[in-house]
Amino acid sequence: MRKISLFDTTLRDGEKSLGITLNAKEKLEIGRQLVKLGVDVIEAGFPAASPSELEAVRTLAREVKGAVICAFAGVEEREIDCCADALKGAGQPRIHTGIAISPVYMEKKLRLSPDQVVEMAVAAVRHARKYVGDVQFYAEDAFRSDRTFLVRVLEKVIEAGATVVNIPDTLGYATPWEYSEMISYIMNNVRNIQRAVLSVHCHNDLGMATANSLAGIKAGAGQVEGTINGIGERAGNTSLEEIIMALYTRRGSTGIECWAKTREIAATSRLVSRLSGVPVPTHKAIVGANAFTGIPASFPEHAPLNEALPFEMIDPDMVGMLGDGGFLNAWSGPYMLKQRLQELGYSLEQAELDLVYQKFLQLSGCKGDVFDEDLHGLMGDAGVAGNGITVKNISITTTGVSRATATVTLDLDGDTVTEAACGMGPVDAVFKALDLLVGERVYLEDYMLKTVGRGREALGDATVKVRYGDKGLVIGRGISTDVIEASARAYANALTKVKTIIRENTGQASN
């Protein structure tokens, strides 16, 4: 069996391309889950982008073990130096450097000649090798490059010390047969290619990122790059969970495998969706809510339902998509709660369990029976708890159809504060009151509200995206049986993250 290395770039290409800003704690939580999933390489971020990004990559390098920790840079020495600084604590560090090589990018974006591009690429790899033994080079827009020039660049950077060479379809323009042909061309024409691992990195603009990546693997690539849930710029990146299950289900016929722990897929998908604020489409392959529902139309009407299994290509349990295990209530106790959470993929320390159990009792008191989807929502809510801003009380009065006044009481860094504001509806009024209380100026870019669970007492799950200055988007999430309270908690969570970004960048700038 030929083993393929899994390179996850959720924390770099997935995060930055969507304008999302994940803080160090959130990146650490995702990084640890990616290790559980079994990815080989975690691209932690772009350290030169900001002080907070540098600190986030540094935190992952120090805390996450069991995978290569990779930091991203261009060809500038300053950016490579930032990577080296961030990776000092990593057990298995890698620097990912590179430059655009297609004619249009060299002319319009870089304004450099081909000889200058080769010179800068080689210099960047050599500089990175001063710090680490594992250097990955990306040839941006490789698919639209001149093949002869691509071969020249790859030979030179491998000679300079690149251990991995990345062949991106940057614009998602390739088709599987074309991408396969390009990878085969590289394997057959780059004279020193056996000294490096060839990596494939595809975007999904034509809806073929997974197919292109698999074609590249079949043609000889040893590493595949992607993101959880396929998040990324424009139409997204290769969906890593699709790659994992495609390799798993076809391993017998292809002789190709990866060593991912498939039962961690659903838990990883839910975590990334919760922290990024990007919902998983219901029809999404492998991790969508409808991925394992329904029976083919050709299934005989007279056949018993338990005979539908032969029509399922993948057992839902194989990816951690457990069926409904019944329900819990206030009489279930902490042991039964812990047991069910473990079955759903959550591992809790005693202090964390105590916190979740108290929230479970509150939820059970409001709605009685608590189902699995409620528990997933509860765990998401626990993930944003203890954030320095706690919504204590909300009072709403309305005048007419759309005019409302909200009086909000917060626990703000240990102090109890109250403020009132008017708005076009109760949610708008609550958000304005929170702005006045917290004192940070933000722009609300998106607000989503959905139900989690069953019946009229289903949880309200609110997600907000706010922009602060030029720091990118910040995601906030809140859950409650009251949708106004859920919205308030989501907005308060986002404002807390904004305050954290300000504190981190101000503190590091003064050091």
C-alpha positions in Angstrom: 0.0 0.0 0.0 1.3 3.5 -0.9 0.7 5.9 2.0 -0.5 9.5 1.2 0.4 12.3 3.6 -2.6 14.5 4.6 -1.8 18.3 4.8 -4.5 20.3 6.5 -4.6 24.1 5.7 -7.9 24.9 7.4 -6.0 27.3 9.8 -4.3 29.1 7.0 -5.9 28.9 3.5 -9.3 28.1 5.1 -9.2 30.9 7.6 -7.6 33.8 5.8 -9.4 33.2 2.5 -12.8 33.6 4.2 -11.6 36.7 6.1 -12.1 34.9 9.4 -9.8 35.6 12.4 -9.4 32.7 14.7 -7.7 33.4 18.0 -4.9 31.3 19.4 -7.3 29.3 21.7 -9.6 28.5 18.8 -6.6 27.5 16.5 -5.3 25.3 19.3 -8.6 23.6 19.8 -8.8 22.8 16.1 -5.2 21.8 15.9 -5.6 19.2 18.7 -8.7 17.8 17.0 -6.7 17.5 13.7 -4.2 15.4 15.5 -7.0 13.1 16.7 -8.2 12.9 13.1 -4.7 11.8 12.1 -3.5 14.5 9.7 0.2 14.4 9.0 0.8 18.2 8.6 -1.0 21.1 10.1 -0.5 24.5 8.4 -1.0 26.7 11.4 -1.0 30.1 9.7 0.9 33.0 8.2 3.1 34.4 11.1 4.1 37.6 9.3 0.5 38.7 8.9 0.1 40.2 12.4 1.4 39.8 16.0 -1.7 37.8 17.0 -1.2 35.4 14.1 2.5 35.0 15.1 1.4 34.2 18.6 -1.3 31.7 17.4 1.2 29.8 15.3 3.7 29.9 18.2 1.1 28.5 20.5 0.3 25.6 18.2 4.0 24.8 17.6 4.5 24.7 21.4 1.3 22.8 22.4 0.4 20.5 19.5 2.3 17.3 19.2 1.8 14.3 16.9 1.9 16.2 13.6 4.2 18.4 11.6 3.5 22.0 12.3 3.9 24.2 9.2 4.1 28.0 8.9 3.4 29.9 5.7 5.5 32.6 4.0 6.3 34.3 0.7 9.9 34.6 -0.5 10.8 37.6 1.6 13.4 36.9 4.3 11.4 38.8 6.9 8.4 36.5 6.4 10.6 33.4 6.6 12.3 34.7 9.7 8.8 35.1 11.3 8.1 31.5 10.5 11.3 30.4 12.2 10.5 32.4 15.3 7.0 31.0 15.5 8.2 27.4 15.0 10.9 27.4 17.7 8.8 25.2 20.0 7.7 22.7 17.4 8.8 19.1 17.6 8.4 18.7 13.8 8.7 22.2 12.1 8.2 22.9 8.5 8.4 26.2 6.6 6.2 26.7 3.5 7.6 29.3 1.1 7.0 30.0 -2.5 6.3 32.3 -5.4 4.0 32.6 -8.5 5.4 31.1 -11.7 2.7 31.5 -14.3 3.4 34.0 -17.1 0.4 36.2 -16.2 1.3 36.2 -12.5 5.0 37.0 -13.1 4.1 39.9 -15.4 1.0 41.4 -13.8 1.4 40.5 -10.1 5.2 40.3 -9.5 6.5 42.4 -12.4 9.5 40.1 -12.5 11.3 38.2 -15.3 11.4 34.4 -15.2 15.1 34.5 -14.3 14.4 36.8 -11.3 11.6 34.4 -10.1 14.0 31.4 -10.2 16.6 33.4 -8.3 14.1 34.5 -5.6 12.6 31.0 -5.3 16.0 29.4 -4.7 17.1 32.1 -2.3 13.9 31.6 -0.2 14.4 27.9 0.1 18.0 28.2 1.0 17.1 30.8 3.7 14.4 28.6 5.1 16.9 25.7 5.3 19.0 27.7 7.6 16.3 27.2 10.2 14.6 23.8 9.5 15.4 20.7 7.6 11.8 20.4 6.2 11.0 23.1 3.6 8.0 23.0 1.4 7.9 25.1 -1.8 4.7 26.2 -3.5 4.7 27.2 -7.2 1.7 29.5 -7.2 -0.6 29.2 -10.3 1.4 26.2 -11.4 -1.5 24.8 -13.5 -1.3 27.8 -15.9 2.5 27.9 -16.0 4.7 27.0 -18.9 5.6 23.3 -18.3 9.3 23.7 -19.3 9.7 26.7 -16.9 7.8 24.7 -14.1 10.3 21.9 -14.4 13.2 24.3 -14.3 11.9 26.0 -11.1 11.2 22.6 -9.3 14.6 21.2 -10.2 16.3 24.3 -8.8 14.3 24.5 -5.5 14.8 20.8 -4.9 18.5 21.2 -5.5 18.4 24.1 -3.0 16.9 21.9 -0.3 13.1 21.8 -0.7 11.8 18.5 0.7 8.2 19.0 -0.6 7.1 20.7 -3.8 3.5 22.0 -4.0 1.7 22.2 -7.3 -1.4 24.4 -6.8 -4.4 24.8 -9.1 -4.7 28.3 -7.7 -7.8 29.4 -9.6 -9.6 26.0 -9.5 -9.4 25.9 -13.3 -8.2 22.4 -13.9 -10.0 19.2 -14.9 -9.0 15.8 -13.5 -7.5 14.5 -16.8 -5.5 17.8 -17.3 -4.3 17.9 -13.7 -3.3 14.2 -13.8 -1.4 14.8 -17.0 0.5 17.7 -15.4 1.5 15.7 -12.3 2.6 12.8 -14.6 4.7 15.3 -16.7 6.4 16.5 -13.5 7.1 13.0 -12.3 8.6 12.1 -15.6 10.6 15.2 -16.4 11.9 16.7 -13.1 15.2 14.8 -12.9 15.5 15.1 -9.1 11.9 14.7 -8.2 12.6 11.5 -6.2 14.4 13.7 -3.6 11.2 15.5 -2.7 7.5 14.7 -2.0 5.1 16.1 -4.6 2.0 17.7 -3.1 -1.3 18.6 -4.8 -3.3 21.7 -3.8 -6.6 22.3 -5.6 -9.4 24.9 -5.4 -13.0 24.1 -6.2 -14.1 26.8 -8.6 -15.4 24.3 -11.1 -16.5 21.9 -8.5 -13.7 19.4 -9.1 -11.2 20.0 -6.4 -11.6 16.5 -4.8 -11.5 14.8 -8.2 -8.5 16.8 -9.3 -6.6 16.0 -6.1 -7.4 12.2 -6.4 -6.2 12.4 -10.0 -3.0 13.9 -8.9 -2.5 11.3 -6.2 -3.1 8.5 -8.8 -0.5 10.1 -11.0 2.2 10.0 -8.3 1.7 12.7 -5.7 2.6 11.8 -2.2 0.8 14.6 -0.3 -2.6 16.0 -0.6 -3.7 19.4 0.7 -7.2 20.4 1.8 -9.4 21.9 4.4 -12.1 20.5 6.7 -15.6 21.0 5.2 -13.8 22.4 2.1 -13.8 25.9 3.4 -11.6 28.4 1.5 -11.6 31.4 -0.8 -14.2 31.7 -3.6 -15.7 28.2 -4.0 -13.4 26.6 -1.4 -10.6 24.1 -1.3 -10.3 20.4 -1.6 -12.5 18.8 1.1 -10.2 16.8 3.3 -12.9 14.5 4.6 -13.9 13.6 1.1 -10.3 12.7 0.3 -10.0 10.6 3.4 -13.2 8.6 2.7 -12.4 8.3 -1.1 -9.0 6.8 -0.2 -10.5 4.6 2.5 -13.3 3.1 0.3 -11.1 2.6 -2.7 -7.9 1.4 -0.9 -8.3 -2.2 -2.1 -8.5 -1.3 -5.8 -6.0 1.5 -5.8 -3.3 0.3 -3.4 -3.3 3.9 -1.9 -4.2 4.8 1.7 -3.9 7.4 4.4 -3.8 6.7 8.1 -6.6 9.0 9.2 -9.0 8.0 12.0 -12.3 8.1 10.1 -14.5 8.1 13.2 -13.1 11.6 14.1 -14.4 13.1 10.9 -17.8 14.3 12.1 -16.4 15.7 15.3 -13.7 17.6 13.4 -16.3 18.9 10.9 -18.6 20.2 13.7 -15.7 21.9 15.5 -14.5 23.8 12.4 -18.1 24.8 11.5 -18.7 26.1 15.0 -15.5 28.1 15.4 -15.4 29.4 11.8 -19.1 30.3 11.7 -19.4 28.6 8.3 -22.3 26.1 8.3 -22.1 22.7 6.7 -24.6 22.4 3.8 -27.3 19.8 4.5 -26.4 18.0 1.3 -22.6 18.1 1.9 -20.9 14.8 1.1 -19.7 12.8 4.2 -20.6 15.3 6.9 -23.9 16.9 5.8 -27.0 16.2 7.8 -28.6 14.4 4.8 -25.5 12.4 3.8 -26.8 9.2 5.4 -30.6 9.7 5.1 -33.0 8.1 2.7 -33.0 4.9 0.7 -32.5 4.6 -3.1 -35.7 4.8 -5.1 -34.9 1.3 -6.5 -35.1 -0.2 -3.0 -38.0 -2.8 -3.0 -41.0 -1.5 -1.1 -41.6 -4.9 0.4 -38.1 -5.3 1.8 -37.5 -4.7 5.5 -35.7 -1.4 6.3 -32.9 -3.2 8.1 -31.9 -4.7 4.7 -31.1 -1.2 3.4 -27.5 -1.5 4.6 -26.2 -3.0 1.2 -27.3 0.2 -0.4 -25.1 2.3 1.9 -21.6 2.8 0.6 -20.4 4.1 4.0 -21.6 3.2 7.4 -22.4 6.5 9.2 -20.7 5.2 12.3 -17.5 4.9 10.2 -17.2 8.7 10.1 -18.6 9.4 13.6 -22.1 10.2 12.4 -23.9 8.3 15.1 -27.7 7.9 14.9 -29.9 9.3 17.6 -29.1 7.5 20.8 -32.4 8.4 22.5 -32.6 11.3 24.9 -31.4 12.4 28.4 -33.2 14.4 31.0 -32.6 15.9 34.4 -32.8 12.4 36.0 -30.0 11.1 33.8 -27.1 12.3 36.0 -23.5 13.3 35.1 -22.3 9.8 34.4 -24.9 9.2 31.7 -24.2 12.6 30.2 -20.5 11.9 30.1 -21.0 8.5 28.6 -23.2 9.9 25.8 -20.9 12.8 25.1 -18.0 10.3 24.7 -20.1 8.3 22.2 -20.6 11.6 20.3 -16.8 12.2 20.2 -16.4 14.6 23.1 -13.7 14.0 25.7 -14.0 16.1 28.9 -11.9 16.7 32.0 -13.9 16.7 35.2 -13.9 20.5 35.5 -15.3 20.8 32.0 -17.9 18.1 32.6 -19.1 20.0 35.7 -19.6 23.1 33.7 -21.4 21.3 30.9 -23.6 19.4 33.4 -24.8 22.6 34.9 -25.7 23.9 31.5 -27.4 20.5 30.7 -29.5 20.9 33.8 -30.6 24.4 32.8 -31.4 23.2 29.3 -33.3 20.2 30.6 -35.3 22.4 33.0 -36.4 24.5 30.0 -37.2 21.8 27.5 -37.4 18.5 29.3 -35.9 15.8 27.0 -32.4 16.6 25.6 -31.5 14.9 22.3 -28.1 14.4 20.6 -28.5 17.5 18.5 -29.1 19.5 21.7 -25.9 18.1 23.2 -23.9 19.1 20.1 -25.3 22.6 20.6 -24.6 22.5 24.3 -21.0 21.6 23.7 -20.7 24.5 21.2 -22.1 26.8 23.8 -19.6 25.5 26.4 -16.8 26.3 24.0 -17.6 30.0 24.1 -18.3 30.2 27.9 -16.0 32.0 30.4 -15.2 34.7 27.9 -15.2 37.7 30.1 -18.6 39.1 29.0 -21.6 37.3 30.3 -25.2 38.2 29.5 -27.1 38.4 32.8 -30.5 39.8 31.9 -32.3 41.2 28.9 -35.6 43.2 28.9 -37.4 44.1 25.7 -40.2 46.5 25.0 -41.7 47.1 21.6 -43.6 50.0 20.0 -45.3 49.2 16.7 -44.1 46.5 14.3 -40.3 47.2 14.2 -39.4 49.6 17.0 -37.9 48.1 20.1 -36.0 49.1 23.3 -33.6 46.7 24.9 -32.2 46.9 28.4 -29.2 44.6 28.8 -27.3 43.7 32.0 -23.8 42.2 31.6 -21.1 40.8 33.8 -18.2 42.7 32.2 -14.8 41.6 33.5 -16.2 41.1 36.9 -18.4 44.2 37.0 -22.2 44.2 36.6 -23.2 46.9 34.1 -26.6 47.9 32.5 -27.4 49.9 29.4 -30.5 50.5 27.2 -30.7 51.3 23.5 -33.4 51.5 20.8 -33.3 49.7 17.5 -35.2 48.4 14.5 -36.4 45.3 16.3 -35.3 43.5 19.5 -32.1 42.0 18.1 -30.9 45.3 16.7 -31.7 47.0 20.0 -29.8 44.4 22.0 -26.7 44.7 19.7 -26.7 48.5 20.1 -26.9 48.2 23.9 -24.0 45.8 23.9 -22.0 48.2 21.7 -22.6 50.9 24.3 -21.6 48.6 27.2 -18.5 47.1 25.8 -17.3 50.3 24.0 -15.8 48.7 20.9 -16.8 50.0 17.5 -17.5 47.0 15.1 -19.4 46.5 11.9 -21.9 43.7 11.8 -21.4 41.8 8.5 -23.6 38.8 9.0 -26.1 37.4 11.4 -27.6 33.8 11.3 -30.1 32.1 13.5 -31.1 28.5 13.3 -32.8 25.9 15.5 -31.0 23.0 17.1 -33.1 20.1 18.3 -36.7 19.2 18.2 -40.1 20.7 18.9 -41.2 24.2 20.0 -38.5 24.2 22.8 -35.7 23.7 20.3 -32.5 25.7 21.0 -31.8 28.9 19.1 -28.3 28.8 17.7 -27.1 32.3 16.7 -23.9 33.2 14.8 -22.6 36.7 14.1 -19.7 37.9 12.0 -18.3 41.3 12.9 -15.5 43.3 11.5 -13.1 45.4 13.6 -10.9 47.8 11.7 -8.6 45.9 9.3 -8.4 42.8 11.6 -10.7 40.7 9.5 -13.9 39.0 10.5 -14.5 37.7 14.0 -17.1 35.0 14.7 -19.4 34.9 17.7 -21.8 32.2 18.7 -24.5 31.8 21.3 -27.1 29.2 22.2 -30.3 29.5 24.3 -33.9 28.4 24.3 -34.6 32.1 23.9 -33.5 33.4 20.4 -33.0 37.0 21.6 -30.7 35.7 24.4 -28.9 33.4 21.9 -28.3 36.5 19.7 -27.0 38.6 22.6 -24.7 35.8 23.7 -23.3 35.5 20.2 -22.7 39.2 19.8 -21.1 39.4 23.3 -18.8 36.5 22.3 -17.7 38.3 19.2 -17.0 41.5 21.1 -14.9 39.6 23.6 -12.8 38.2 20.8 -12.3 41.8 19.4 -11.1 42.9 22.9 -8.7 40.0 23.0 -7.3 40.9 19.5 -6.8 44.5 20.6 -5.1 43.4 23.9 -2.8 40.9 22.1 -1.7 43.2 19.4 -1.3 46.2 21.7 0.6 44.2 24.3 3.0 42.6 21.7 3.5 45.9 19.9 4.8 47.4 23.2 7.2 44.6 23.9 
